[in-house]
Amino acid sequence: MKKVAVIGAGPAGMLAAGTLASRGCDVTLFERNSLLGKKLGITGKGRCNLTNDCSPEIFMKNITTNGKFMFSAINRFSPRDTMEFFEKLGVPLKVERGNRVFPESDKAVDIVLAMKNFLLSSGAKVVHGRVRSLKADGGRIVRIDTEKESFSYFDDVILCTGGLSYPLTGSTGDGFEIARTLGHTVTPPTPSLVGLESDDAVCRDAQGLSLKNVGVKVIDTEKNKVIYEDFGEMLFAHFGVSGPMILSASAHMRPMSSGKYKISVDLKPALTHEKLDARVLADFEKYKNRDLINGLCDLLPSKLIAPFIDKCGISAEKKVNSITKAERAKIVETLKSLTLTVRGFRPIEEAIVTSGGVKTGEIDPKTMRSKLYGNLYFAGEIIDVDAYTGGFNIQIALSTAMCAADAITSTD
């Protein structure tokens, strides 16, 4: 009977531990928290966007870092396999906008409990305590040191300790340091799927306002090139901007430096400049005797009107019937391209995922086995792979975990 150590009880660790135990392995799952799946329990705003119900081909297009590395893993354990797995565990699922998959209950805890029951009922043991280091000898991992004791004689070890986002859930980057100490190259972690900071006054003045059905472009100012476009929802915040589109956009803004990127928001994407100008003219005729701040009420949310006018550089008290053709053109242009300069990312602690991690070139993509150690495997966010929001990152964790489990049990 193979003895396997799994380090980290996130989605990757729990799936790997339960799968290996169900196949007859003697499995010990190490977790620093008193609770299993702590981070998983808060994902998707507590609803757990488990995966994305799309084909492997589409899935690959949504991986933003080292996508080719995931080809075998996604085809080995696909989103459909994930959905079937959880439904067999008794968790009914539903598919929402953008093919996002959630438990029908809208409760992430149902996913966590299902995985916990799966691994415990399969016979996996759990040791609570922080793993400090792995010791190697002769190209193999021979000892696991926790803060309290040491464990030896594991045939295989899977390291799946997560990244650096949400450190209060246990994702503190321990695995990066363990891997680095063993000689693996670790791409420096940076935040991905995270809010963006901006000093633009419109963000502060309109904070709390959510915009739906708007267009966004991210412009690399050094190259004068659009590097990302999207359509959907965003949010103004005290620090800058956030929301689904912004989180996805952040994955493309690397390397980050203050002023390197600008965001252009199209507040009226359904209208061409010409049609929008006609619409503005009609509104100006309707409200010709009002101040400008009261003449844009049909075009913009009330919270955005004052900062929008400031952005245009026009007096809010100017009468609508006094607005010049040039000023009207400025209003139309700003409606089609409200530009915000990005100062930087929000802290990595607030990121949904960590970009960076163990270099993929040092991991076998078919087995997740380390190319430096014959019995060390990696799974989940510790690997330098990340994707858009929408269930893709949890699926990456599950697919890499299943690859590792399959490889370990195929070498009995």
Protein Blocks (a to p, Z undefined) as FASTA:
>chain_A
ZZdddehjafklmmmmmmmmmnopacddddfbfbehklmmmggnhnopabacddfklmmm
mpcghklmmmmmmmmmgfklmmmmmmmnopacdddehhiacdfklpaklmmmmmmmmmmm
nopacdedddfbdcdeehiafbdcdfkbccehifbdcddebjmeoklnopnolmmmmmmm
nopacdddddehiadddfbfklmmmgoiacehiacddddfklopafbdcdddddddfklp
gdjklmmmmmmmccddehkaccdddfblmbcfklmmmmmmmmmmmmmmbcfklmmmmmpc
fklmmmmmmmnopafkbcfklpcfklmmmmmmmmmoccdddfbdcdfklpmbdcedjdfk
lpcfklopafkbmkbccehjlbccdddeehjmmmmmmmmmmmmmmmmmmmZZ
